[in-house]
């Protein structure tokens, strides 16, 4: 027997099939989670060069476009030369990238390694000083709360032993890195295969990013063609619109926040040099890197660096805290808004939500990446709900819903068949009363 379904029934059947399929896939994923993670890691390992190439091309695209714009003004005065302009822009982009990486490694890494080495060498002495301070200040607990005192002292002694052991193991490796790295490389021969594989993946990704940047319009057109071929036109339009918004928000936030953090790191370096603080390079890099994270970044960077100053030179901890507070106020109220503006357009609650979820799933990278992604999703959902409310005739502003009253949409006007003209009450009554028959005339004889 052949079953015939109308459009509504077909839509319901498709929805049911999709829901069943998704639920089944979720069940299989939870059932074989370990095997699934292993397969995903293997796939990501195979696709690592492609992923690196896509990420590098995406991050370097704004720089290449900027170079291409100003290069075109110089070489295209009489007639266009798109190929020459693109070759020059791509070449200069990767020259700048290599020069920046080499400069950072040569200028920062030796100083950073030296600071970490001095910290590790002097760490046992710092810990001993803190231990004596604890013994002096919690000595009263030994008589009143002996169990609590024993627990605290046992915990502190174990932490001190573990940190000292870690420092003793790490110090020789830092020496080998600072002196050229020969001994360090010899010690890690067991991981040589993974290191070589990572280097090859990066080099292949670098080469792929060159091709992607050189022919970016062609590859973008191919991606659009595939989307239009596989999906309905309206859904493809929506997907491309959302993707463009996500890309703009992410790139604007990342570039602005990177510039902002770089300036804060330099200002921190200058200020700490003037104040003659210890571990200037290490603290400046920590403050600059953690400043990329909105709201939590200053706290994440200030707490460990403040403890480091407290352990090293306790008398300078108060000037250090005051300087960091002034620096963060300058960044939050002047520099940050000047560079970023309202690039996120997202309430603080959702910013904290994005930081929490991203940090819980992917650590520091998740904290940075989830913020612009959530901002783009927030803007898309805002537009979607505004459009849906407009179709229902309801107000789109949130203030209109700060009440317990129910908002009704305006009733649609009745159609021509249903429209009944409003009549006055007198006319209505006249129409309802039937007309009386005329009186009979008397006969003529009468």
BELGICOR-V501742 format. One record per residue. N is the residue number from 1. RES is the residue in three letters. BURIAL is I if it has 24 or more other ideal C-beta (glycine too) atoms within 12 Angstrom, else O. Layout:
# BELGICOR-V501742
N & RES & BURIAL
N & RES & BURIAL
This chain:
# BELGICOR-V501742
1 & UNK & O
2 & UNK & O
3 & UNK & O
4 & UNK & O
5 & UNK & O
6 & UNK & O
7 & UNK & O
8 & UNK & O
9 & UNK & O
10 & UNK & O
11 & UNK & O
12 & UNK & O
13 & UNK & O
14 & UNK & O
15 & UNK & O
16 & UNK & O
17 & UNK & O
18 & UNK & O
19 & UNK & O
20 & UNK & O
21 & UNK & O
22 & UNK & O
23 & UNK & O
24 & UNK & O
25 & UNK & O
26 & UNK & O
27 & UNK & O
28 & UNK & O
29 & UNK & O
30 & UNK & O
31 & UNK & O
32 & UNK & O
33 & UNK & O
34 & UNK & O
35 & UNK & O
36 & UNK & O
37 & UNK & O
38 & UNK & O
39 & UNK & O
40 & UNK & O
41 & UNK & O
42 & UNK & O
43 & UNK & O
44 & UNK & O
45 & UNK & O
46 & UNK & O
47 & UNK & O
48 & UNK & I
49 & UNK & I
50 & UNK & O
51 & UNK & O
52 & UNK & I
53 & UNK & I
54 & UNK & I
55 & UNK & I
56 & UNK & I
57 & UNK & I
58 & UNK & I
59 & UNK & I
60 & UNK & I
61 & UNK & I
62 & UNK & I
63 & UNK & I
64 & UNK & I
65 & UNK & I
66 & UNK & O
67 & UNK & I
68 & UNK & I
69 & UNK & O
70 & UNK & O
71 & UNK & I
72 & UNK & O
73 & UNK & O
74 & UNK & O
75 & UNK & O
76 & UNK & O
77 & UNK & O
78 & UNK & O
79 & UNK & O
80 & UNK & O
81 & UNK & O
82 & UNK & O
83 & UNK & O
84 & UNK & O
85 & UNK & I
86 & UNK & I
87 & UNK & O
88 & UNK & I
89 & UNK & I
90 & UNK & I
91 & UNK & O
92 & UNK & I
93 & UNK & I
94 & UNK & I
95 & UNK & O
96 & UNK & O
97 & UNK & I
98 & UNK & O
99 & UNK & O
100 & UNK & O
101 & UNK & O
102 & UNK & O
103 & UNK & O
104 & UNK & O
105 & UNK & O
106 & UNK & O
107 & UNK & O
108 & UNK & I
109 & UNK & O
110 & UNK & O
111 & UNK & O
112 & UNK & I
113 & UNK & I
114 & UNK & O
115 & UNK & I
116 & UNK & I
117 & UNK & I
118 & UNK & I
119 & UNK & I
120 & UNK & I
121 & UNK & O
122 & UNK & I
123 & UNK & I
124 & UNK & I
125 & UNK & O
126 & UNK & I
127 & UNK & I
128 & UNK & O
129 & UNK & O
130 & UNK & I
131 & UNK & I
132 & UNK & O
133 & UNK & O
134 & UNK & O
135 & UNK & O
136 & UNK & O
137 & UNK & O
138 & UNK & I
139 & UNK & O
140 & UNK & O
141 & UNK & O
142 & UNK & O
143 & UNK & O
144 & UNK & O
145 & UNK & O
146 & UNK & O
147 & UNK & O
148 & UNK & O
149 & UNK & O
150 & UNK & O
151 & UNK & O
152 & UNK & O
153 & UNK & O
154 & UNK & O
155 & UNK & O
156 & UNK & O
157 & UNK & O
158 & UNK & O
159 & UNK & O
160 & UNK & I
161 & UNK & O
162 & UNK & O
163 & UNK & I
164 & UNK & I
165 & UNK & O
166 & UNK & O
167 & UNK & I
168 & UNK & O
169 & UNK & O
170 & UNK & O
171 & UNK & I
172 & UNK & O
173 & UNK & I
174 & UNK & I
175 & UNK & O
176 & UNK & O
177 & UNK & I
178 & UNK & O
179 & UNK & O
180 & UNK & O
181 & UNK & O
182 & UNK & O
183 & UNK & O
184 & UNK & O
185 & UNK & O
186 & UNK & O
187 & UNK & O
188 & UNK & O
189 & UNK & O
190 & UNK & O
191 & UNK & O
192 & UNK & O
193 & UNK & O
194 & UNK & O
195 & UNK & O
196 & UNK & O
197 & UNK & O
198 & UNK & O
199 & UNK & O
200 & UNK & O
201 & UNK & I
202 & UNK & O
203 & UNK & O
204 & UNK & O
205 & UNK & I
206 & UNK & I
207 & UNK & O
208 & UNK & I
209 & UNK & I
210 & UNK & I
211 & UNK & O
212 & UNK & I
213 & UNK & I
214 & UNK & I
215 & UNK & O
216 & UNK & I
217 & UNK & O
218 & UNK & O
219 & UNK & O
220 & UNK & O
221 & UNK & O
222 & UNK & O
223 & UNK & O
224 & UNK & O
225 & UNK & O
226 & UNK & O
227 & UNK & O
228 & UNK & O
229 & UNK & O
230 & UNK & O
231 & UNK & O
232 & UNK & O
233 & UNK & O
234 & UNK & O
235 & UNK & O
236 & UNK & O
237 & UNK & O
238 & UNK & O
239 & UNK & O
240 & UNK & O
241 & UNK & O
242 & UNK & O
243 & UNK & O
244 & UNK & O
245 & UNK & I
246 & UNK & I
247 & UNK & O
248 & UNK & O
249 & UNK & I
250 & UNK & I
251 & UNK & I
252 & UNK & I
253 & UNK & I
254 & UNK & I
255 & UNK & I
256 & UNK & I
257 & UNK & I
258 & UNK & I
259 & UNK & I
260 & UNK & I
261 & UNK & I
262 & UNK & I
263 & UNK & I
264 & UNK & I
265 & UNK & I
266 & UNK & O
267 & UNK & I
268 & UNK & I
269 & UNK & I
270 & UNK & O
271 & UNK & I
272 & UNK & I
273 & UNK & O
274 & UNK & O
275 & UNK & I
276 & UNK & O
277 & UNK & I
278 & UNK & I
279 & UNK & I
280 & UNK & I
281 & UNK & I
282 & UNK & I
283 & UNK & I
284 & UNK & I
285 & UNK & I
286 & UNK & I
287 & UNK & I
288 & UNK & I
289 & UNK & I
290 & UNK & I
291 & UNK & I
292 & UNK & I
293 & UNK & I
294 & UNK & I
295 & UNK & I
296 & UNK & I
297 & UNK & I
298 & UNK & I
299 & UNK & O
300 & UNK & I
301 & UNK & I
302 & UNK & I
303 & UNK & O
304 & UNK & O
305 & UNK & I
306 & UNK & I
307 & UNK & O
308 & UNK & I
309 & UNK & I
310 & UNK & I
311 & UNK & I
312 & UNK & I
313 & UNK & O
314 & UNK & O
315 & UNK & O
316 & UNK & I
317 & UNK & I
318 & UNK & O
319 & UNK & O
320 & UNK & I
321 & UNK & O
322 & UNK & O
323 & UNK & I
324 & UNK & I
325 & UNK & O
326 & UNK & O
327 & UNK & I
328 & UNK & I
329 & UNK & O
330 & UNK & O
331 & UNK & I
332 & UNK & O
333 & UNK & O
334 & UNK & O
335 & UNK & I
336 & UNK & I
337 & UNK & O
338 & UNK & O
339 & UNK & I
340 & UNK & I
341 & UNK & O
342 & UNK & O
343 & UNK & I
344 & UNK & I
345 & UNK & I
346 & UNK & I
347 & UNK & O
348 & UNK & O
349 & UNK & O
350 & UNK & I
351 & UNK & I
352 & UNK & O
353 & UNK & O
354 & UNK & I
355 & UNK & I
356 & UNK & O
357 & UNK & O
358 & UNK & I
359 & UNK & I
360 & UNK & O
361 & UNK & O
362 & UNK & O
363 & UNK & O
364 & UNK & O
365 & UNK & O
366 & UNK & O
367 & UNK & I
368 & UNK & I
369 & UNK & I
370 & UNK & I
371 & UNK & I
372 & UNK & I
373 & UNK & I
374 & UNK & I
375 & UNK & I
376 & UNK & I
377 & UNK & I
378 & UNK & I
379 & UNK & I
380 & UNK & I
381 & UNK & O
382 & UNK & O
383 & UNK & O
384 & UNK & O
385 & UNK & O
386 & UNK & O
387 & UNK & O
388 & UNK & O
389 & UNK & O
390 & UNK & O
391 & UNK & O
392 & UNK & O
393 & UNK & O
394 & UNK & O
395 & UNK & O
396 & UNK & O
397 & UNK & O
398 & UNK & O
399 & UNK & O
400 & UNK & O
401 & UNK & O
402 & UNK & O
403 & UNK & O
404 & UNK & O
405 & UNK & O
406 & UNK & O
407 & UNK & O
408 & UNK & O
409 & UNK & O
410 & UNK & O
411 & UNK & O
412 & UNK & O
413 & UNK & O
414 & UNK & O
415 & UNK & O
416 & UNK & O
417 & UNK & O
418 & UNK & O
419 & UNK & O
420 & UNK & O
421 & UNK & O
422 & UNK & O
423 & UNK & O
424 & UNK & O
425 & UNK & O
426 & UNK & O
427 & UNK & O
428 & UNK & O
429 & UNK & O
430 & UNK & O
431 & UNK & O
432 & UNK & O
433 & UNK & O
434 & UNK & O
435 & UNK & O
436 & UNK & O
437 & UNK & O
438 & UNK & O
439 & UNK & O
440 & UNK & O
441 & UNK & O
442 & UNK & O
443 & UNK & O
444 & UNK & O
445 & UNK & O
446 & UNK & O
